[in-house]
Amino acid sequence: MDDESRITKEGIRIHNPQDYAGMRTAGAVAAQILDEVGPMVEPGISTGDLDAFITRRVEELGATSATIGYRGYQHASCISVNHVVCHGIPGSKLLQNGDILNIDVTVIVDGWFGDTSRMYVAGKASIKSQRLIQVTHDCLMKGIEAVRPGATFGDIGHAIQQYAEKHRMSVVRDFCGHGLGQVFHAPPNVLHFGRPGKGPVLEEGMFFTIEPMINLGRPETKVLADDWTAVTRDKSLSAQFEHSIGVTADGFEIFTPSDKFMTVFG
């Protein structure tokens, strides 16, 4: 990133064409790790064992974990099971048949951040779990499809909200996507709900995550005493998918693509 990059009045960095390469590399590493951990997700394994594998692969791939040491966090992933919305802490909990879980990984490669998450199922998912996961994935893609120069962040949020609510599910309001690049979190806040035409206007060179959290029940969440784990207040199931995105001249580029991104049902 050189001096030609600039900051918008909303504080959003506009990156240069050469910056996309760094994001592709970092995003590919994060996506590869999520590809590799998938076959390990089965009943009887602990979330701590999954995190240990992720920790090792981050190092073996020549990357650095963005989350180890971040605000005191000590793990290379967040693993959020069933009614955990986000920021679930890996530990001794053993997965049970039918559990659904989000695994979220952020790595740093040559100073660039790759951030992505996706859903997995231990064993066989219930019909309602399958439906939640599918709708959440589709919400992410609806949001991404709204990305292009001249659109607004409200357009992204509206596309996600409209699709979720059409399927009688709710969008979590308490957490959002974020800008990234050579920093972990930066403007803008990418809300997963909103009104068309509202919010900052998208420009080529903006990098950010889109990561909708969708609940089967109500949208309200609460954070547990560990100051990290966010759960649904009504204990309903929650799901999330996340990609890192760059705005291009005529649309978008997904920096964290994978042909295994949505293969949780076999």
N, C-alpha and C positions, 0 to 999 in steps of 0.2 A: 504494500500500500504506500503510495507516494503522495507528494504534496498536491497532486492534481485532484485528489478526492476532495469532496466538500461536504458540508453539513447543511441540511435544510433548516428552515426557521423552526421546525418542530424538533430539531436535534437529531434527525435521522441522517446517517452517513450515506453518501452516494459513492459507491466504489468504482474503481476503474476496470476496464475490460480484462486486464491481466490478473485481477484479483479473483476472478471466477475459477481459475485453475487451482488455486490454493483451497478454495471451498470444495471443489470436486474431490480433491485428494483426501481431505479430512472427512468429508461425508462418506466417501467410499469405505474408509476404514471403519467408521461407526456402523455402517450398514453391514459390512462383512461380519463384524462381531455378533450382531443380532442374527444374521443368517446362521452362524456357527452354533450359537447357544440354543437355537430352536429344538434340535433333536434331543437335548438334555431335559427339556420340560416334560415331566411325566410324574404321575403320582409317586410319592415317597421321597422325592428329592427335596432338599431344603433350599430356600431362597438364598441362604448364605453360600451354599455350594455353587449355585448359579453365579453369584457375584464373584466368588473366588476364580471361577473359570474366566469370567469377563476381565477381571483384574490381570490375570496372567496373559490373556490374549492382547490386551492393550499394550503391555510391555513388549511382548514378542513381535508385535507389528510396528514397533518403533514409535509409538504414540505416547501421549501423556493423558492420564485421566483428568478431566476438567472438574470433576466433583470431589475427588479425594482432597481434603483440606479446604474445600469451599465452605466458608462460614462454619467451620468445624465438622463438616460431614466427613465420614471416614470410609466411604465405599465408592466403587467404580460404577455403580448403577443404582437406580431406584427401581424397586420391584413392588408393584402395587397389586394386591390380590383382592378379587371380588368387590367389596364395597369400599376399598381404598381407592380414592380418586387419583392421587399422585403423591410422589415423595415417600413411598413406602420404603422402609429401611430393611435391607436384607438381614436375615438372622437364622435362627434354628427352626423356624416354622416349616413343617413338612407339607408339601402340596398334596391335596386330596383329589380324588377323581371328580372331575367336573369343575374344578377351580379355574377361573379365568384370571389372567395376570397381564399387566403391562410391564415391559422392561424398557427402561429409558437409559440411554448411554450417550455421553458427550465426551469426545476426545479432542486433543489438540495435536495437530501435525504441522510442523514448521510455522507455528504461530497462529494457525487458522483453526477454528472450532467447527467440528462436525457434530450435530445434535439430532438424534432421531429416537423414536420409540414405536413399539408396535405391540399388538396383543398376541397372547399364546393361550393354549388350553392344555391343562393336565388331564389326560384321559379323554373322555367324551363330554362335550358341552351339552347343556340342556338346550331345548329349542329357544327359550327366551334369551339365553346367553348368546347363542349363535346370531339371533336377530339383532341384539344390541351391538355385537362386534361388527356385523355387516353394516348396520346403519352408521356406526361411528366411522368406519373406514370410508364410507360413501360421503359422509359429512366433510371429512378431510379433503377428499378429491373435489367436492363441490366448491370448497373454499379456494383450493389451488386453481381451479378452472376460472375463478373470478380475477386472477392476478394478471394484470397487463398495465402498461403505462397509461395514465389518464383515469384509471379506475381509482376507487378509494378503499381505505381499510374498512369502511362501513359496508361496502359491497361484499367483501370477504365474509365479514361477520353475518351479514344478512343471509347469504347463501347457505351458510352452515345452520343458522338458527331455523330458517324456513324448512330445511330438509328434516332436521331433527324433530321439530314440532309437528310436521306433517305425519311423522311416524309415532306420535304421542310419546316422545321422549323429551328430556330437558337438557339444556346446555348449562354447564357450570359457569357461573359468572365470576367466581373468586380467583381464578387463575387464567392466564392468557399466554399467548405466544409472545415472542420478543425479537428484537433485532440482535444480530450477532455478526461475527466476522473475525476480527482479531481480538475480540472481547466476547465474554460468555453471554452477558445480558446488556442490551443497549436499547435506546428508543428505536422503534415505537413499541408500545404495548399493542399486541395483535389480539383484539377481542374476538371471541367466537360468536358474538351476537351483535346486532346493530341495524342501522338503517341505510338503505342505498344512498350513495352520494355524500355521506357524512365521513368525517375524519380526514386525515392527511391524504393527499393525492399520491398514487404510486408513480415512481420514476425508475427508469432503467438504472441499475446499479444498487438498488436497495436489496439487502440480504436480511432475512428474518425467518422465524419458525412459524408454522401453523400447526397447532396441536390440540384440537378440540377434545374436551372431556365431556362425554355424554352419559347421562344417568337414565336408568329405567324409571326411576321415581322422580322426586322433586330435585331442583338444582342446588339446594342449600348444602353447604359443607361445614365441617368443623375440623380444627387441627388438634391432634392429641397432645398429651403432656410432654412427648418427646420433642415438641416444637417443629416437627417435620411432617409426620404422617397426616394427610388430609383424608377424611372419610365422608361419605354421604351421611347427612343427619338422620335420614329415614332408613338407613342401612340397606338401601336399594343398590343393585349392582351398578358399577360404573366401568366405562371403557375409554380408551384414548389411543389415538395414532398421531404420529408427529413426523413431519419432514422439514428439512431446512431448504429454503427456497431463495432463488435470486430472480429479480425482475429483469427481463431481457427487453430488447427493442420491440419485440412483437408479442410478448407474453411472459413466460416463466421458464426457469430451469429448476428441476429438482436435484439438489446436491446429494441426496441420500437415497438414490433409487435402489431397488432390489426386486428381482423377479420372485423372491420368496416373501415379499412384504405382507402379502395377504394369503397365506397358505395354512392357516390355523386349523382348518377343517379337513386337512389331508388332500 
